[in-house]
Every structure is written in structure tokens, then in C-alpha cells.
Amino acid sequence: MSEKTNVPEIRFDGFINPWEQHKLGDLLQYEQPQKYIVISSAYDDSFDIPVLTAGQSFVLGWTNEKTGIKKASPENPVIIFDDFVTSSHYVDFPFKIKSSAMKLLSSTNSTNDINFSFNLLKQIEYTPISHIRHWISMFAQFNVYAPTANEQAKIGRTFNKFDSLITFHQRKLDILKKIKSVLLEKMFPKDDSNVPEIRFTGFTEVWEQRKFSDVVKTRRGLTYKLADISNNGVRVLRSSNISEDIFVQRDDDVFVKREAVNIEYVNENDILITSANGSSRLVGKHAIVSSIKANQAVHGGFMLLASTKEPYFINASMSSTWYKKFIELFVAGGNGSIGNLNKNDLDNYEIFIPVVDEQKRLGLLFRDIDNLIALHQRKLELLRNIKKSLLNKMFV
């Protein structure tokens, strides 16, 4: 949207008047938070009242304190605004807060729609450069454009519906991830046990201890030069192709000339593993490669590729207890050094393996869960992209 106009690119039918300029503080008033600060940090998930922060984590925990509760509701929502980093959240339920480093924002009058104002606030492009309080001195003074109350309300309801859909799919995604985590803990042996806590009916044999290399073939990735990079050719898979245990192809993937390839190509259902990364917490992440045509991709030099007869079982196994323990024991890194997973360490690590039929059953179960997780991740990404596009076109 050009800053020379005060009319948005997209509008609801019936609205034609230009938007008027206001101070943001004309639309939103603030309340100091001191009387809502939680007294005890002894949080417990069984308690009723959430303790909020305006930062990324949002819900810090749950308290059983009965006084000093901010009585937000769908009829009387508020915006919590971090006075130092300027992040914010829309809240329509009762809550307490952790610290005084925020403002509680609400509409200055009944004609201003708080859903509209919240999204207007989110549209402001500002990066804090000093540790100062921002609402009174800066944000309340920002010039913004707003339409009539009726148009505000329509825009606010539209984005409220988007936020409700996003929250719905995020909750389903969180539940699926929790289910997966519990099943991984229960359906794979713990520590030195050779049987899991929960099994499919009909399987009673103990799991056999084997070296990782007995059931999985791992191979190192391609090392290439800057001159090998091409606009097309062979895709090079990197750590960025693994997103929350799901394989993704990206618009910014690197391609190299075919003559630069001197290793085996990646095949469908190979397992891509990050073996080195500047962030050691990313080392070891993995995903099953999908939707890759034959001879069209290789893995990069900071990656390993694992091939096995039962990839879905092995991939699920690599999210269980033994793999977490392996990462803790063998992955070096930190203090600025590159985290590294050594191929030989992984190959020689001993794991427990069930009979093939049980491997297949477990693999299919976790494949289906991962597919559901990927589906909701795609829905979330689509909804967020649509919302972002509409925000750009429906606000001045």
C-alpha cells in the first residue's frame, strides 16, 4: 500500500470514505499491570488461571491465586503489550501476568473495535533499539489511519475469525504432537530395557540389540564449490529442508551442476539427518525424504543420509529415548563451535530392534501421525499467509 493514499486496496462493499488519521493512543488506552502480577511462581498445569507474558511464550504457567485476576472475556478483551520489546497478544479470558514490563490496552470508547486496533498495532513496523518503555513515549503517539466504526467492526470480525481458525488448528497440532510424544515414550524400550511398555496385540518377543549400522546404511553428503552452484540442476538437501521432523522443499534450495555430483542420489524414503550445524541444538534432527524424483537431489556436506528397509520405523525410533541419549553423549558443540554428529559414532551405537512385522506396524502408526501433523502445519501456514496478505491489502 502506498503511503500517499488513505484508502486500502481491498474493502467491504458499501464503504467508500477515506480513512482518517489518528494517534494510536486515540484508539487504545492503557492500564498499568501491577495489581495483576502473580505472587507465587509455583505454577502447576492443574491450576485454573494462566500467567501470561507478551513475549513469544505467551503462557508461562498456571496459578491457583484467586485475587488480582484481570477479568478479560470475549465481550471485554484486552491487548497485552510488552513495553520494552513491543510484542503483543490479544486476550479474551481471565489471566494474571508475570511482571510490570507491559501495558494492558483496551479501546478508548465503544466505537473503536479492539480486534481492528490489535491488527493495526501488529502492522506497525518498529524494531526497538534501546531498553526503554515504548507505549507512552512512542506507540501512543504514532500516526495511524482508521475507518468508521462500522468498517472497523467488519474488519475486526474478519481477522478474529482467521485468528480463531489458526488457534483451532494450532491446538489440534499441539495435541497430535503430544500424542506422538507419549506414544514414542511408551512404544519404544526405555534405557536398557528390551521391551516397550505398550505393544500391538500379538507381539511378545524381546527386542534384539543391534548396531545401528546393522539395520541402516548411512552415507556422507556432497561437498561442492561455489562454482558448482547453478540456477537449476541437482537439488542439494540441507538442514533447512527439515522442519519440525517433516521434510520440506524450499524456494531457496541450492542447486548444483550435475557434473559436480560424485555421490549417490537421494531416494524416496531415505532419512535426511543434520550432522553438523552452527546451532548445536539442530544437530541430529531428521525427516523422511518425500516427493523427490529419482536422480534429482543429493544431500549436502553437513548432512547424513540413512537408507533402511523400514524407514518409518527407524525414523520414529530416532525420536525415541535412545536417540536423545545418543545426541546428549556424542554431539559436541557450543561456545561458538559447530555442533557435529559423527557418522561412525552413530553407526556403532547399539539400539533395540523388534521383529520385522512389529517394525512395520510401528512405522505405519508413526507415519500416519506425522502425515496428520504435516497436514495441520500446512493448513496453519496457508491460513497465516492468507491473513498476512489480507492485512497488507485491507489496512492503510
C-alpha positions as MATLAB code, in Angstrom:
seq = 'MSEKTNVPEIRFDGFINPWEQHKLGDLLQYEQPQKYIVISSAYDDSFDIPVLTAGQSFVLGWTNEKTGIKKASPENPVIIFDDFVTSSHYVDFPFKIKSSAMKLLSSTNSTNDINFSFNLLKQIEYTPISHIRHWISMFAQFNVYAPTANEQAKIGRTFNKFDSLITFHQRKLDILKKIKSVLLEKMFPKDDSNVPEIRFTGFTEVWEQRKFSDVVKTRRGLTYKLADISNNGVRVLRSSNISEDIFVQRDDDVFVKREAVNIEYVNENDILITSANGSSRLVGKHAIVSSIKANQAVHGGFMLLASTKEPYFINASMSSTWYKKFIELFVAGGNGSIGNLNKNDLDNYEIFIPVVDEQKRLGLLFRDIDNLIALHQRKLELLRNIKKSLLNKMFV';
ca = [
       0.000    0.000    0.000;
       1.352    3.368   -0.997;
       1.748    5.777    1.901;
       0.306    8.531   -0.320;
      -3.247    7.194   -0.024;
      -5.543    6.741    2.943;
      -7.780    4.183    1.224;
      -6.977    0.443    1.462;
      -6.612   -1.740   -1.613;
      -9.424   -4.101   -0.583;
     -12.642   -3.003    1.149;
     -16.027   -4.435    2.014;
     -18.911   -3.310   -0.185;
     -20.555   -0.071    0.871;
     -17.501    1.639    2.349;
     -16.045    4.431    0.234;
     -14.905    7.180    2.598;
     -11.176    7.740    3.102;
      -9.704    6.566    6.403;
      -8.916    9.312    8.891;
      -5.615    9.881   10.641;
      -5.423    9.379   14.415;
      -2.852    8.886   17.110;
      -2.727    5.218   18.111;
      -3.379    6.431   21.651;
      -6.720    7.814   20.434;
      -7.832    4.247   19.671;
      -6.245    2.366   22.562;
      -5.952    3.344   26.224;
      -3.631    1.656   28.701;
      -3.878    0.254   32.196;
      -0.874   -0.326   34.462;
      -0.478   -4.031   35.317;
       0.795   -4.015   38.906;
      -2.386   -5.277   40.582;
      -2.485   -8.325   38.264;
       1.080   -9.553   38.890;
       1.275  -13.147   40.142;
       2.670  -13.548   43.662;
       3.991  -17.108   43.503;
       5.817  -18.768   40.612;
       4.843  -22.239   41.844;
       2.932  -22.979   38.660;
       1.030  -26.200   38.011;
      -0.882  -27.332   34.923;
      -3.787  -28.411   37.144;
      -4.455  -24.813   38.220;
      -7.088  -22.634   36.529;
      -5.630  -19.198   35.834;
      -2.943  -18.677   33.158;
       0.051  -16.450   33.851;
       0.838  -14.531   30.666;
       3.720  -12.712   29.081;
       3.531  -10.537   25.985;
       6.547  -12.384   24.587;
       6.631  -15.410   22.313;
       5.960  -17.984   25.045;
       2.652  -16.227   25.946;
       1.534  -18.682   28.680;
       4.255  -19.049   31.325;
       2.260  -21.364   33.564;
      -0.906  -21.722   35.627;
      -1.686  -20.361   39.087;
      -4.360  -21.017   41.723;
      -4.326  -17.458   43.054;
      -7.860  -16.114   43.481;
      -7.235  -12.372   43.676;
      -5.699   -9.832   41.320;
      -7.099  -11.520   38.221;
      -7.683   -9.480   35.071;
     -11.251  -10.345   34.048;
     -10.825  -10.303   30.281;
     -13.558  -12.031   28.244;
     -14.821  -12.258   24.629;
     -17.065   -9.287   25.450;
     -14.247   -7.348   27.139;
     -10.928   -8.375   25.568;
      -7.599   -6.652   26.138;
      -4.224   -6.475   24.431;
      -1.130   -7.194   26.498;
       1.757   -5.106   25.202;
       5.396   -5.627   26.212;
       6.585   -2.119   26.985;
      10.217   -2.950   26.221;
      10.253   -5.311   23.200;
       6.815   -4.108   21.862;
       5.392   -7.590   21.237;
       1.689   -8.075   21.930;
      -1.117  -10.622   22.305;
      -4.910  -10.431   22.126;
      -6.518  -11.902   25.268;
     -10.201  -12.702   25.840;
     -10.027  -14.827   29.012;
      -9.155  -14.185   32.697;
      -5.426  -14.080   33.467;
      -2.587  -12.851   35.653;
       0.809  -11.584   34.496;
       4.419  -12.203   35.449;
       5.907   -8.694   35.555;
       5.170   -4.995   35.302;
       7.000   -4.691   31.975;
       3.802   -4.408   29.975;
       0.696   -2.343   29.403;
      -2.880   -3.651   29.249;
      -4.567   -1.996   26.281;
      -8.290   -1.599   25.639;
     -10.472    0.503   23.333;
     -10.810    4.155   24.312;
     -14.550    4.024   23.617;
     -17.269    1.684   22.363;
     -16.993    2.880   18.758;
     -13.414    1.682   18.363;
     -13.126   -2.031   17.597;
     -10.339   -3.691   19.565;
      -9.881   -6.516   17.015;
      -9.256   -3.863   14.375;
      -6.898   -1.946   16.668;
      -4.951   -5.096   17.542;
      -4.295   -5.898   13.897;
      -3.479   -2.254   13.244;
      -0.934   -2.447   16.072;
       0.556   -5.599   14.529;
       1.013   -3.758   11.233;
       3.370   -1.200   12.756;
       6.937   -1.903   11.647;
       9.218   -0.962   14.521;
      12.337   -2.582   15.978;
      13.357   -1.495   19.498;
      16.901   -0.163   19.619;
      17.111    0.670   23.320;
      15.769   -0.652   26.613;
      13.074    1.954   27.201;
       9.351    1.845   27.803;
       7.633    2.392   24.466;
       3.872    2.784   24.823;
       3.512    6.275   26.286;
       6.603    7.822   24.709;
       6.293    6.329   21.217;
       3.496    3.933   20.262;
       0.626    6.029   21.623;
       1.997    8.920   19.522;
       2.254    7.019   16.235;
       0.031    8.336   13.441;
      -2.304    5.653   12.094;
      -5.310    5.546    9.779;
      -8.685    4.154   10.830;
     -12.108    3.944    9.139;
     -15.599    4.433   10.562;
     -16.765    2.277   13.462;
     -18.825    0.016   11.162;
     -15.895   -0.676    8.851;
     -13.608   -1.244   11.840;
     -16.064   -3.796   13.220;
     -16.296   -5.702    9.918;
     -12.530   -5.823    9.532;
     -12.128   -6.801   13.175;
     -14.612   -9.692   12.888;
     -12.897  -10.951    9.743;
      -9.492  -11.195   11.370;
     -10.982  -12.545   14.583;
     -12.348  -15.475   12.536;
      -8.919  -16.027   10.992;
      -7.320  -15.997   14.436;
      -9.914  -18.482   15.720;
      -9.177  -20.842   12.822;
      -5.434  -20.505   13.367;
      -5.867  -21.196   17.091;
      -8.074  -24.227   16.337;
      -5.516  -25.825   14.015;
      -2.647  -24.924   16.354;
      -4.410  -26.707   19.202;
      -5.021  -29.791   17.054;
      -1.372  -29.707   16.034;
      -0.236  -29.417   19.660;
      -2.466  -32.350   20.643;
      -1.073  -34.515   17.833;
       2.491  -33.686   18.870;
       1.657  -34.564   22.475;
       0.107  -37.881   21.410;
       3.181  -38.656   19.337;
       5.496  -37.825   22.233;
       3.579  -40.088   24.641;
       3.464  -42.980   22.153;
       7.195  -42.675   21.448;
       7.854  -42.900   25.169;
       5.570  -45.908   25.662;
       6.095  -47.912   22.446;
       9.905  -47.937   22.401;
      12.079  -49.502   25.127;
      13.405  -47.171   27.808;
      17.057  -47.102   28.828;
      18.404  -50.687   28.887;
      15.019  -52.429   28.699;
      14.475  -54.755   25.755;
      10.659  -54.485   25.634;
       8.403  -51.409   25.379;
       5.677  -50.576   27.872;
       2.887  -50.718   25.244;
       2.777  -53.074   22.256;
       0.444  -54.100   19.472;
      -1.502  -57.269   20.236;
       0.305  -60.453   19.252;
       3.891  -59.273   19.754;
       5.680  -60.747   22.759;
       9.290  -61.277   21.623;
      12.030  -59.253   23.264;
      13.651  -56.635   21.076;
      17.098  -57.547   19.774;
      20.116  -55.339   20.459;
      21.899  -54.409   17.225;
      24.357  -51.833   15.983;
      22.692  -49.013   14.065;
      24.788  -49.944   11.018;
      23.369  -53.500   11.080;
      19.970  -52.200   10.001;
      20.742  -48.797    8.472;
      23.220  -47.687    5.811;
      24.432  -44.124    6.393;
      26.433  -42.059    3.943;
      28.064  -38.646    3.988;
      26.928  -35.714    1.856;
      28.244  -33.767   -1.104;
      30.992  -31.211   -0.731;
      30.746  -28.664   -3.514;
      32.397  -25.409   -4.570;
      30.814  -22.035   -5.218;
      31.474  -22.533   -8.936;
      29.324  -25.697   -8.868;
      26.157  -23.792   -7.940;
      23.618  -23.435  -10.747;
      20.142  -21.989  -11.230;
      18.911  -25.496  -11.915;
      20.362  -28.975  -11.949;
      20.538  -31.189   -8.847;
      18.892  -30.035   -5.627;
      21.134  -30.093   -2.541;
      19.267  -31.034    0.630;
      20.327  -29.197    3.776;
      19.245  -28.727    7.375;
      16.655  -26.168    6.252;
      14.817  -28.973    4.435;
      13.811  -30.428    7.816;
      11.012  -28.528    9.539;
       9.784  -29.986   12.842;
      10.574  -33.568   11.771;
       8.894  -33.039    8.382;
      10.760  -32.933    5.053;
      10.105  -29.784    3.015;
      11.353  -28.489   -0.309;
      12.125  -24.775   -0.232;
      12.209  -21.958   -2.740;
      15.729  -21.071   -1.583;
      17.159  -24.580   -2.015;
      20.620  -24.696   -3.592;
      21.173  -26.461   -6.931;
      24.469  -27.691   -8.352;
      25.580  -28.749  -11.816;
      25.073  -32.459  -12.435;
      28.756  -32.950  -13.227;
      29.602  -31.792   -9.683;
      27.750  -34.756   -8.168;
      30.073  -37.605   -7.114;
      27.874  -39.356   -4.533;
      24.681  -41.445   -4.668;
      21.456  -39.579   -5.297;
      18.799  -39.280   -2.629;
      15.920  -41.728   -2.948;
      12.322  -41.539   -1.786;
      12.026  -42.670    1.880;
      15.682  -42.080    2.690;
      16.130  -40.406    6.072;
      17.819  -36.998    5.987;
      19.871  -36.202    9.119;
      21.586  -32.961   10.135;
      25.132  -33.964   11.106;
      26.686  -30.512   11.591;
      25.305  -27.059   12.263;
      26.348  -23.773   13.802;
      23.458  -24.260   16.229;
      24.185  -27.499   18.094;
      20.517  -27.888   19.090;
      19.684  -28.512   15.413;
      22.218  -31.324   15.062;
      20.543  -34.706   14.836;
      17.177  -33.514   13.536;
      15.827  -35.814   10.866;
      12.970  -36.455    8.443;
      11.940  -38.932    5.762;
      12.519  -37.600    2.255;
       9.363  -37.473    0.152;
       8.218  -36.189   -3.257;
      11.741  -36.335   -4.706;
      12.129  -37.725   -8.227;
      14.930  -40.165   -8.988;
      18.370  -38.644   -9.638;
      17.175  -35.129   -8.805;
      18.667  -34.495   -5.344;
      21.714  -35.152   -3.172;
      22.385  -34.318    0.463;
      24.879  -31.617    1.402;
      28.162  -31.958    3.227;
      26.704  -31.125    6.653;
      24.111  -33.889    6.323;
      23.928  -37.667    6.573;
      21.541  -39.875    4.636;
      20.196  -43.114    6.074;
      18.735  -45.932    3.980;
      16.909  -48.886    5.501;
      14.235  -51.479    4.701;
      11.876  -49.999    7.324;
      12.414  -46.224    7.131;
       9.262  -45.221    9.003;
      10.201  -47.395   11.966;
      13.793  -46.139   12.049;
      12.692  -42.523   11.676;
      10.267  -42.924   14.596;
      12.937  -44.734   16.597;
      15.212  -41.725   16.095;
      12.698  -39.627   18.038;
      12.708  -42.029   20.987;
      14.786  -42.272   24.157;
      17.882  -43.957   22.722;
      18.457  -41.258   20.099;
      18.031  -38.409   22.582;
      20.582  -40.134   24.815;
      22.930  -40.604   21.857;
      22.719  -36.911   20.959;
      23.484  -35.926   24.561;
      26.505  -38.242   24.697;
      28.101  -37.716   21.310;
      27.128  -34.377   19.789;
      29.794  -31.771   20.509;
      29.260  -28.062   20.064;
      28.510  -24.835   21.857;
      30.559  -21.759   22.702;
      30.629  -20.755   19.042;
      31.838  -24.098   17.683;
      29.898  -26.104   15.120;
      27.887  -28.968   16.598;
      28.817  -32.274   14.995;
      27.293  -35.755   14.790;
      29.966  -38.273   13.806;
      28.875  -40.945   11.298;
      30.983  -43.646   12.950;
      29.526  -42.912   16.387;
      26.009  -43.324   15.011;
      26.874  -46.461   13.030;
      28.369  -48.172   16.086;
      25.661  -47.167   18.555;
      23.602  -50.110   19.803;
      19.827  -49.920   19.650;
      16.924  -52.300   20.237;
      15.045  -53.637   17.215;
      11.834  -55.740   17.180;
      10.837  -58.357   14.615;
      10.098  -57.038   11.114;
       6.314  -57.240   11.405;
       6.374  -55.143   14.583;
       8.708  -52.673   12.886;
       6.169  -52.341   10.064;
       3.229  -51.781   12.443;
       5.095  -49.158   14.436;
       6.395  -47.460   11.318;
       2.930  -47.153    9.767;
       1.474  -45.775   13.008;
       4.048  -43.005   13.285;
       3.923  -42.359    9.531;
       0.180  -41.669    9.826;
       0.717  -39.395   12.847;
       3.454  -37.483   11.013;
       1.173  -37.112    7.980;
      -1.551  -35.615   10.189;
       0.971  -33.266   11.796;
       2.201  -32.177    8.353;
      -1.406  -31.605    7.207;
      -2.154  -29.249   10.096;
       1.186  -27.493    9.647;
       0.287  -26.836    6.004;
      -3.170  -25.567    6.981;
      -1.628  -23.256    9.559;
       0.902  -21.925    7.064;
      -1.841  -21.331    4.471;
      -4.086  -19.508    6.962;
      -1.207  -17.344    8.178;
      -0.206  -16.477    4.615;
      -3.788  -15.544    3.687;
      -4.097  -13.425    6.820;
      -0.782  -11.694    6.106;
      -1.852  -10.900    2.539;
      -5.198   -9.512    3.679;
      -3.568   -7.413    6.382;
      -1.385   -5.802    3.734;
      -4.364   -5.090    1.484;
      -7.109   -4.188    3.981;
      -5.136   -1.672    6.070;
      -3.715    1.692    5.077;
];
